Amino acid sequence: MTAHAALASRGASVRAKARRGLPRASRAVFVDLAMWMVGLGVVVGAVFPLLTVVLGVPVDAALTVRIFVATVFAGLLVGGVNWWLARRVIGPRLRTLSGGMQQVAATLRHASETGDWSGCDDGTCLLPVDSDDELGDGARAFNALVGALADSHRVESAIRDLFQTLSSHLEVDRLAAASLDWVAGQVHATAGAFLVCRDDELCRAAACGTIDDAPLCVAPELQAMLRTETTRRVAVALAGSESAWAVPLTFAEQPLGVIVLADTRPVSPEGERLLDLFRRAVAVSLHNALTHERSQQLAQWDPLTGCANRRSGMANLEEALAARSRAEVGVLMIDLDHFKRVNDAFGHLVGDQVLSHAARTIAGCLRSTDTLVRYGGEEFLAILPGTSARDLIGAARRITLALEHSPITIDQNTIRVTVSVGAALHTTTGEQDVEGLLRDADRALYAAKSGGRNRAVLAVPEPAHHHHSTAPA
């Protein structure tokens, strides 16, 4: 039976019990109470003289008009006094209960309009429970309602903050850090880690507290959770705790990652429900962030060669020149010699393999801090920040020699590839911009081709107001 069906069944049972009470004569409880009490008094007053006869009082003394009037009047008086006492005893408590409900209703209306929930909480709206009867049960039920309302508001406020947090971040690392801070604060975890699944392996995206997340990335318990959707405790050591809460993140049955939270104290049922809501919301945002990350990578890299594409390469070069006050920046314009002959002789599919081979060879001659860009067609651009003229031309020579001595064999055809390289250096005192630096490198490349190809030429700066000359490397 679902929770909704259980509540409906319980409500029907309560209403059935209420209908089994005395008949109602009006819509006012105390009017009904007065009528029943006065009626009971009249009945008792009318029957009392007959009871006295049974008890041995002479008939002529008991059954007189005066006695009947006196006993009926006494019954009316007792009924009236009982009604007055009921109003004095029960009425104030009912008014307290009604006032509390009205305050909650007013607070709800105010909160829905302004978002301010400070007017009523589980400390200011609770009713005193001073009896163990139905009125006490009513007060307890009302207090439980206020508590549930406060819990619901806290959950709603927390979820609203969560969605605001998730909508503010599209980068994976920032999303992971913000999400981890939020959930750790909600369940009072002292440490935690946000692990993202990349290439079927877990790697850290964010962490909080003092933890060693390296063992977590290879923990078999967490690896097994990647294809589950159940938040549960797992036996992994984290921040001095022998177990931790693990929150798997999946989207459309695709594993995205897992969040691990130190289990320093038990998580309440409300916390478990919050973790489940959190898991679903973060999984969607993480899927979007990972999709965005992949699209950004596709937008920055050339799919054939794996090099940066021209757009991202130019942004990289502009960034390097913006920091020119700290170091010199060199560029190498690299062009495959007679590449059209390769395409004409072996076809474009073979030509693509040759381009990929050349890109790998060139990249192997560069430093990890350098950037190789597919500039267009069979032309590449290498960006070398923090270099000197000597190191720049040294890199150019390594590239020409590496390609000259590394032919590629495709379908039993051995293809030798050489390149011409034009080098240009932007010094810390230089004034040329990106366009000027590339123009110098292009002129050096033209000189290398004119000089017989398979060589590198360095653009040599001349005095101001003159074009740069070139010198063979």
N, C-alpha and C positions, 0 to 999 in steps of 0.2 A: 504494500500500500504506500502510495506517495505521501509526502508530508502534507500536501494540500488536501488530499482525501482524508488523512487522519484528522486534520483540523476541522474539516467539514463534518465528519462523523462525531467528533467531540462536541462541536457546537450544537448539533441536532440533539444529542443526548441531554445537554444542559437545558435546551428549550423544552424538551419533553418533560423533564423533572419539574420545570417551572409551571407547566400547564396542569400538573397533578395537584397543585395547591387549591386553596379555597376559591370559590367563584368570585370574580370581580364584579362589583356593582358600579364602579366609576373608574375614571382614568387617574384618580388621585389616591395614592397608597394610604395616606392618613385619613382620608374620608372613608375609605373601605374599612380601615381599622376602627374608626369611631363607630360606624354602623354595626360592625360585628361585636364590639365591646358593649355598646348600649343595648343591642338586641339580646346579647347574652345576659346582661344585667336584668332586663325585663323578664326573660324566661326564668332566670333563677329567682327573681322576686315573686313571680307568679307561682312557682312550684314550691317555694319554701313553706307556705302555710300547710300544704298537703303533707310535707315531710314531718312537720311538727305533730300532725295527727298520728302518723306512723310511730312517732317516738312517744306517744302517750298523752299528748296535750288534748284536752276535751275538744270535741268538734265545735261546740257552740262558742268556745273561746278562741279557737284557731281560725275558723272559717268565717271571719267577719270582714265587712267592707274596710274598716279601719286598718285591720292587719294586712289585707291585700294591698291597700294603697301604700302603707308604710314599707312593706317589703319590696314592692315594685319601685318605689322612690329610692330605697336603699340600693337596689340593683342598678338603677339609672345612675345614681351618684358614684357607685364603685366603678361602673363602666366608664363614666366621664373622667374620674380620677385616673384610671388606668390609661385612658387615651392621652390625658395631659402628661402623665409620666413618660409614656412612650415617645411623645413628641420631644420632651425635655432630654431624654436619654439617647434616643436614636437619631432624632432630627439633627442635632449639631454634628454628629459624626457623618451623617449622610451629606450634610451641607459641606463639610470639609472635603469629602470625597468628590462631590460635585464641583466644588471650587477648584480643586486640584486638576480635575479633568478639563475644566474651562481654561485654566491657566495653560495647560499643555496645548489645548486647541489654539489659544491665542498665540502661543509661542510658535507653533507650527506655521500659522498664517504669517507671522512676522518674519520667521526664518526663511520661508519660501519667497518672501518679497525682498528681503535685505541680505540673506545669507548669514545673519548674526544669530548664533545658537547659545549665546551666553545667558539668556533670560531663564532658561530652565534646563537643568541637568539632573543627574541622579543624586546630587547633594541638596538641591533646593526644592525639588518637586516631590520628594518622597513623603508619604503619609505615615503618621505614627501607627504602629500595629499594637493595640493595647488590649486585645481580647483574642480568644481562641474560638470564636463563633463565626457565623456567616459574615458579620461585618469585618472581623479580622481577616477572614479569607478574601473579602473584597479589597481591603487595603493592601494585603500582600499581592493580590493579582494586579492591582493598580501599580504598585511599586515595581513589580516584574515588567509591566508594560513600559514604565518609564526607563527602566534599565535596558530593556530591549531596544527602545527608541534611541537611547544614548549610544548603545553599541552600534545600532544601524547607522546613526549619524557619524560615528567615528570611522566606521568602515567606508561609508560614502565619501567622507572627507579624505580619507587615506587614498581611496581609489581615484578620486578627482585629482589629488596631488600627483599620483602615479601617472595618470594619463597626461597631465601637464608636463611632467618630467620626460615621459617617453616622446611626446610630440616636439620637445625642444632639442632632441639630439637625433642625428641621422648617421653619424659616424659610429662604427661598432664599438671602439674603445670608450668613447664618451658615453654612449648609451649604456654600456656594461657598468662603468663606474657609477653613473647616476642611479641605475637600477639597483645595484648592490648596496649602495649607501641607504637607499629608501627601504629595502626589505630588511636589511640588518637592523635599522632603527625600529621597524615595526615589530619584529619578534625579539628585539633586545639581544641580538647575537653580538658577541665580542669580536668575532673574526669571521671572514668569509672569502670566497673566491668565485669569480665568474669565469667559467671555462667555455670556450667556443670551439665547436667542432669544425676543423678544417682538414680536408683530405683524410677523413675518417680518423683523425686524431684530435685529442683535446689539447688546447693550448690556452694559456691564461690571457684574458682580456682585461681583467681588473681584479684587485684584491683589497681587502681592508683588514686592519688589525695586524698583528705579528704572526705570520704564517709562512710555512715553506710549501709553496704550491707545486713544486716539481713532482713530488710523489703522487699528488692528486691527479696529475695529467695522465699517469699510467696506471692508476688504481683500477683493478679489474671490476670492483663493485660499481664504479662510475661508468666504466666502459659498457657494462651490462645494462645500465639505466638509459643509455642513449636512445633505445627504441621502446621505452616505456613512457607512460603518461601519469605515473603515480608518484606523488611526493611522499617520501618516507625516510626513516632513519637508515643510515648505512654505517658499517663498521670501518670507518676511516679515522685516523688520528688528525685532529685539527685543533690548534690552539689549546693544547692540554686536555682536550676532551677525547674520550675513546670512541665516540660516535658523533655523527653530524647529520643534519638535515640535508638531504639532496633533493633539489627541485629540477627535474628534467624539463628541457625546453624542446618541443617538437612542433612542426607545422606541416599539416597534410602528410602525416606519418614520416616526415623527413627530420632526422635528428639535427638539432641546431647547437645544443650545448647543455650545460648543467650548472646550476648554482649550488654551492656548498656553504652551509652556515654552521658555525660552531654550536654544538648542542650542550651549552653550559647549564641550561635549565629547561624544563619541559615547555613545549609550545602548547598554548591553550587551544581548545577547539575553535575559538574565534580566530586564533592565529593560523590554524590549519586551513580554515576556509579562506582566509586572506591570502595565504600562500597559493592556493589553487587559483584564485582570481588573478593573482600576480603572475602566475605561470602562464596563463592563457594570454594575458595582455602583453607581457614581455616577449613571448614567442612570436607574436605577430610583428611587433616592432623590430625584433632581432632579424626576422626573415627579411623585412623591408631594408634594414641596414645592410645586411649581407648582400642582398640584390643590388643595392646602390653601390656598394663597394666593388662588386664584380663589374658593374656597368662602368664605374669610374676607371677600373683597370683596363677594360676593353677600350675605353675612350683614350687612354694614354699610351697604349702599346700597339705596335705593328704586329698583326697576327701571324704574318709569314716568318719574320726574322726574330721576333721577340724583342726587338729594340724599341726604344721610345719612338712614338710617331712625331711628325714634324711639329704639331701643335704643342705637345707637352715638352718637346725638346727646346723649342723657342722660349717657353716659359722658364725652363731650367736655366737657359743661357742668360735671360734677363735677370733672373734672381742672382746668378753668379756675378754678373757685372754690377749689380746693385751693391755687392759686397766687395767691390774692387779695391776699396781703401785698405783692406786687410791682406789681400793676396792678388797676384797676377792671374789672369785667365787666358788659357790657350785653346784654340780650336784647330781641328784637323778636318779638312774637306777631302773625302776619300771617294774616288770614282773607279769602278772596275773597268779595266782596259778592254776595248773591243768586245764588250758584252753582247752587242747585237749579233756578233758572229756565233756566239753560243746558242742564242735563241733560234737563229736561222738554221744552224746545223743540227741541233738536237731537240728543238721544240721548247715551248714556254714552260712545260712542267719540269723539264730538266733545268731550265734557267732558274726556276724558283728554288730548286734544290741547291744550285750553285750559290744563289744569293744567301740562303740560310747558312751554308757552309762558310761563306765569306764573313757573314755577321758573327758567327761563333768564333772564327779565327781572330777577327779584329778585336772582339770583346776580350779574348784571352790575352791580348797584348796590353790591355788597359788596366788601370788601378780600380779598386772597388769604389773609389770616390768619383770616378769618371762616369760620364754618361754617353752611350752610343745611340745615335738617332738615325732612323732611316729618313734621309732628307728628301728622297724622291727617286723612283726607278731604281737604278743600280748605284745610286750615290748615297753615301753615308756621311754623317757629321759626328765627330767625337769632341766632347766638351771636357776640358781638363782644368778644373779650378785649382788654384794654388800651385802653379807650375812655373818653370823658368824656360827661357828659350832653349837651353841645352836639353832639359828634360823633355820638352815638347818635340824637338826634332829627333831625340832618341826614341820616343814612342812611335813617331812616323816611320823611322827606319825598321823598328821591330815589326811593324805591321807589313811593310813591303816585303821584308825577308820571310816572314812567317807564311804569307800567302804564296810567295814564289816557290817555297819548298814544301807546300802541302797541297798537292793536286787531289782532286776528288774523282773517284771511280763510280760511274753510274751506268748500269747495263753494259758492263765490260768496256765502257768507254772512259778513258782517263782524260780528264779535263784539267788543264793548268790555267790558273787565274792569276793575273797580276793587277796591281792597283797603282794609280797615281795619286799623290797626296800633296795638298796645299796646306801649309801651316801658317797661322797668324797668331800673334800674341798681343793681348791687351794688358798693358802695364798699369801699375797703380797711379801713374801720372799721365796715362794716355787719355785722350779726349774722344776717341771714336766710340760710337754707340754700337748696338747689335748689328745694324745694317752695315756700318762701316767695317766692323770686324769681319763679317761674313764676306764683304766685298774684297777685302784684302786676301782672305783665304781662297776665294774663288780665282783671283788673279794669280795667286801662287800655284793653284791647281792647273790653270791654263798654261803656266810656264812649265810645269812638270810634264804635261802632255806634249807641249811643243818641243821639249828637250828630249823626247824619245820614250816617254812613259816608263812605268815600273820604277819610279823614283819619287822622292819627296823634295819639295822646295819650300823654303821659309820666306815669308814676306818680311822684308827689311824696312823699318820705318825710316823715312827721310825727314829733313827739316820741315817745319810748318809750311803750309800752303803748297806742298808738293805731294804728288802721288807716291805711294809706297812702291819701292822696288822689290825685286825678288832675288834670292840667292839660292843656288842649289845646296841641298843639304848633304 
